């Protein structure tokens, strides 16, 4: 009998399809009504940090340069109060084969797929991860399919996404391009089922463990250069894997005192699944449209239990405007001679403002760069924004309004960060757990898990539950 491939039937087979595609039985980690053994799940990837370093080195991933941004540090100190202005470094992840830190997570996932004997790999992503998976698959001789949301209903594609699709194809991947909407996950599931390929999800333990080497390297390189670890690391935050993996690597290096700061572009008011809003944003990742939902409900991912759990590690979460990032993209190129793409420049914009809050003897690291290309360049992005009816002008970035106005700062002193309330996000996460798991009475294991997953304590969790 022919398999039922209707939308409802395929979605109902989600867990069955995913289990075959990632070879993980997530049910064995469940410990309570909402809790699961996160550390056990991460440990049973089967690879130690040292083994992952070897795996990544085999495909020329990792050990990327740490660059001191001397001129941007000078500028930050000029704007800061006397004695303030932390030294700013940037980790140049564009040096990886596919041009971003995501080569680290792809290297482990593709290695594991090859080890298990899969013929090919699939990833659903509009971004750099697709290129990373395609690059690593090419090295291993595996087939690769990348599923992208690219177009609105009028067939218009955001330049950055189109560029990333081009890069995936350059590595030999088959790229399935879709319009925005619910069909992405449906098509992804059907392809997994029909091909029997490995799911190189962004959210498996393999993908997150691959980023741990990045956090570890940052600490070791700063210590070697400066004789001490960094004070803080600024991480561009979207789905949470970047922040989670980096923080875990810092902890494995033995420095829990290093502060982990998440940074996203503020796209408040735009709906990521809206056909109207899809092309009215100039950033396809590293924005609040992913950063907030994935922090407050990480298990919305394409696997039953997401290994990316940002609230477990985040010490601070800030936003910057689209205009701030465009300004810093130009500043990095013209003051430091380094032209890089938008995602890393999100955390750089935040770091530039945060450095001015810190003392001169402190060290602040921007955790990544990414490659740039025609579709990622500010000129392409801003031209496209104008074509969608978005006003673009210089002025005060406080007047920025996502989807309506992009304001490029008139002066670097105008670049500021806005802090988001972490306790409010933690509260939302706990409530989402209760709602999604339909858990009325929590067990002791649940309380402990929620405290760890929100970087709080059991008293905080109980206070949220009492509000219900």
N, C-alpha and C positions, 0 to 999 in steps of 0.2 A: 504494500500500500504506500502511495506517495506521502511524503512527509508534509505536514501542514505548515506552510510558510507564511501564513497570515501574520499580521503584526502582533495580534494577541497571542497566538500560539508560540511564536518565536520568543517573545518577551517572557512567556511563562516557562520557557526552557532555559532561561538565563543562567541559573545556578548550575545546571547540568552541563551547559556549553562551556562555562567558565572553568569548571573543575577539570574538564578534559584539556582546556587550552592553557592552563597554568600549572597543572599537576599539584595543586595545593588543596587539601581538604580543610577548609577553614573551620569546620564544625569541631575539630579536635581541640581547638584553642579556646572555645567558649567555656567560661567559668561561672557565669551568673546570668541574670536576666538581661543586663546590658554589657557586662564585662567580658573581656577575653584576655588571654595571657599574651600581651604584646611582645614582651621580651623573648618569650619562648618562640613565638612566630618568627621574630627577626633572627634569632640564633639558628633556627632550623633552615635558613637559606642554605646552610651547609658550607658557607665561605667565611673565613675570618678576614679581618681587615688586611692582614699581610697577604693572604691568598688573593684578595681582590686587587691589591696593588700589583701583583704578578700578572693577573688576568688583564688588567688595563694596560700594563706596560707592553704586553704582547701585541696590542693594536695601537701603540703610540699615544695612549690616553693618559692624562695626568702629568704630574710634575711640571705644571705650567708656571711661567714666571710671576713673581710678585714685584710689582712696579711701584716705586714711590712717586706720588704725584706732587712734585716739589712746587710747581707753579700754582696749582690749585690750593695747596696748603698755604702758600704765601698770601694768596688772595683771601682765603678764609680768615687768616690771622689779621689781615688788614681791616677786615670788617668786624672782627671780634673785639671784645674788651681786652685790655692789656693783660698779658699772661695766659690768654685763651687762644684756642685754635689748635686742635689735635693734628698730629701728623697723619696724612691720608695716604693709604696704600690701596692698590687695586690688584686683584688676582686676575691675570689675563687668560681666561678660559677660552677665548677665541683661538688660542694656540692649539686646541684639540683638533683632531682630524676633521670633524664636521662643523667646527667653529663655535661650539658652546659647551657649557658644563654638562649638558645632557648626554654627551658622549660617554660620560662616566656611568650613568645609569644604564644606557643602552649596551655598553660593553659587557656588563654582567648578565643582563637579560639575554642577549644574543648568544653569549658563551654558554649559558645554561640551556638554551633551546637546542643548540648544536650538540651539547653533551647528552641531552635526552633523545637525540635522534630525529628531531623535527625537520621537515623538509623546508619549511619557511617560517616567517614571522609576520605578524600584523600589529599595527598600532593605529589607534584613533587619535589624531592630534592635528591641530592646524599649524603647529609650530616647529621649533628647532628640534624637538624630540624625534619627529618623523625623519628629519635629515640624519640625525644621529643613529637611529635604528637602521636606516637604509645604508649608511656608511659602514656600520659594523657588519651588517648582513653581507654586503659586498665582499668584505675581507674574509668572511667565513664561507663564502660560496652558497649562501642560503637565499631562497627567494624572499621577496619582501613586498607587502602591500601596505600602503598608507592611506587611511580614510580621513578626508578633510572636509570641514565645513568651510566653504569658500565664498559662495555667492548669496546675494539676496534674491528675492523673487523676480527682479528685473535682470538678473544675470550679471550684476556688477560685483566684482571681486575686490576686496580690500588689498592694496598693493603689497603689504607685508605678507599676507597669507599667500598671495600668488607667487611671490618671490620664494617662499619656503617650499611651495609645491614644485617649483622649478628645480630647487636644490635636491629635493627627494628624487626627482626623475633623473637628475644628473648622476646619481649613484646607482641608477638602474632599477629603482623601485617602480612598481605599478601604483599610480596615485588615483584613487577614486574620489572625485570632487563632487560635493553635494551642496545644496542650498541649506540655509539655516533652518533648523526645525528638529522635531523628534526623530526623523528618519536616520540620523547619524548612528545612534546606538543600535537600531534595528538592522541597518546594513552591516554594521560591524559584527554583530552576532551571527548574521547569516554567513558572512565570509569566513568567520572562525569555524562554523559548523561545516560548511561546504569544503573548505580546504584542509581542515585538520591542522592548521598552522598554530604555532605558539603565540599566545597573547603577550606581547611586550608592553603590558600596561605600565603607565607611569606610577602606579600605586601598589605594585607588588613589593614584597620584601627585597627582591633582587634589585629593583630600581632604586630603592631608598638606600640600601647598603652601598650601592655604587657611588653615592655622593659622600659617604662618610670619609673617603680618602681626601676630599676637597677640604673639609673642615680640619682634618688632621694636618694636611700640608700647610694650611694657612698658619696654624699655631707654630709648627716647626720652623717655617721660613721666617716668620717674624722674630721668633726667639733667636735664630741664627743671625739675623740682621741687626736686631736692636737689643739683644740680651734679655728680653722679657717677652711675655705673650701680649697679644693685643688687648686693649681695654674693652673693645666692642667690635662686633662684626655686623655690617648691614647687609641684609639678604633680600633680594627682590622676591616678594611673596605673591604666589598665585594659588596653585593647587596644594601647596604645602610641602611637597617633596624636597624642594631646594633647601628650605629652612630646616626641615626635620633632619635630613641627611647631614647637612653642614654642622648642626648642633651636636648630633651624635658623634661626629668625628672629633669635634672639639673636646667632648667629654672623654672619648677614648684616648685623646692626647694627655688627659689628666688635668684639665683646666676648667672646672665648673664655674669659676668666677668670671669668665669671659662672657660679656653680655651679648645676647642674640637679639638683634633688632630687625623686625620685618618692615618692608617698605613696599607700598603699592601706589600706582597711579589712581587718583580719585576719579572714578566714573559713576559716582552716585547719581541715580536718576535714570540711568540707562539699563535696559533689560537685555541680558546677553542672548536670550533666545528670541528676541523680537526682530521680526523682519525689518521694521522701520528703524530700529536702533542699531542693527548689526553693523552698518557702514557709517555710523555717526560717531564712531570712536576711532582714535588714531593708534590704539594700542591693543594688540590681540592677546597679550598675556601680561602678567605682573600688575594687574589692576584689581580694584575692589570687587568687580563683578565675579571674579573667581576667589579672591583673597578672603572676603568675608564669608561667603557661603561655605567654602571648604574648611574654614576654621571652625565655624559653628556647627557644621555637620559633615565631617570628613568622609563618612561612610556613604555619601552620595556617589561614590566612585564606581568604576566598572568592575570592581571585585567586591566580594562580600565584606571584607574588612580591609580598610585602607591602611597601608603602612606609613602614610604621610599624616602625621598628627601634630600640626604646628602649635596648638595651645599647650602641648606637653613641654615645649621648649622655649617659647617666645617670652622675652622679658619686656618688650615694648613693640608697639605696632604703630607706624606712622604712614601718612599719605602725602603725596606731592601732586602738583597739577600737571596736566599734559604739557603746558607751556614751560614749566620748570625743566622737564626732561628734554624738551627740544633745545632749550638754552644750554643745558649741561652737555648735550651731545656736541654742540658747536664749541663749547668751552674746552672740552677734552681734546678735540681735534686741533683747535687753534692755539691753546696754551701748552698742551703736552705733546702734540704731534701724534696723537693716537685716535684714529677714527674707528668707532665701534658702533654696534647696533643699539636699539632702544632699551632692551630689557635690563642690561647691566647699568645703563645710564639712569634708570629709575632709582636704583639703590645709590648711585653716585650723587644724584640730585639731593636725596635725603641726607647722605653722608656730608655733603658740603654744608648744609644747614646745621646738622648735629655737631660737626667738628667745632663750630663756633661756640657751642655750649660747653665744650670740654677744655681741659687745661693743655698747655703746649707740650707737656711731657707725656701726654697720653697718646695712644695709637688707635686709629680707627681704620678698619679694613673694609673696602668694598669687595664683596665676595665673588663677583664674576664680571666678565665682559662677554659679549657675543659678537660674531662676525656681522659685518654690515654688507648691504647689497642695494641694488637699485630701488627695490620696493620698500626697503627699510629706511632709506634716507629721508631726513626731514623734508626735503623738497617734494618728494613723491607723496609723502603723507599729508603735508599741508595743502598741496595742490588738490589731492583727492578730497580732503575735508571741505575745501571751498566749493568743489563741484557738488557736494552733498548739501550745500547751503549753510555750512558752519562758518561763522565769522572768525577770521584770523587777523590778529593785530597785536602790536606791542602795548604794554600798559602795566597795570597792577594785576598780578596773577590771582589776587583775591577776587577779582571780577570774573574769573574763569567759570564757565558753566558747561559741563559735559553735554555734548550733542548740540550746543548752540554757539558757544564761544570758546576759542582757544586763545589765551592771552600769554604772549611771550614776555617775560619780565624785562622791563626797561633797564634794570640795574641788578647785578648779582645779589645785592643786599635784600632784594624782594623775595628771594627764594627762601621759603619757610617750610617747616613740616607741621602737619596737624596730627596730634595724637588721638588715636581711637581708644575707647574705654575697654581695656582688656577684661575687667570684671563683668562688664555688660555682655561681652562676647562669651565669656565662660558660662555665664548664666544661661544664655541662649543655647549653648551647646548642651548643657545638662538637661534643659527642658526638651530639646530635640531628641535626646536619648530616650527620655521617658515616653515621649509621644510616638516615636518611630518603632520602639520595641514594645510599646503598650505595657509598660512595666509600672504597676501600681505600688507594690511593696518591694523595695530593694533589699538585697542581701548585703552582708558585710563586704563580700568580695566586690560588689557593685560600687559601694561607697568608696572603697580604697582605689578602685580603678578610676572612678570619676575624679577623685582628688589628684591622682597622678596624671591623668589625661588633661587636666586643666592647670597643672602646676600650682595647686592650692593645697588645702587640707580637708579632712573629713568635716570639720565644723563649717567650712564654707559651703560644701556640698549640701549639708543638712539645712543650712540657712536658705539655700535656693529651694530645696524641696518643701520647706515650710511655707514658702510663698505660694505654692501650687494650690 
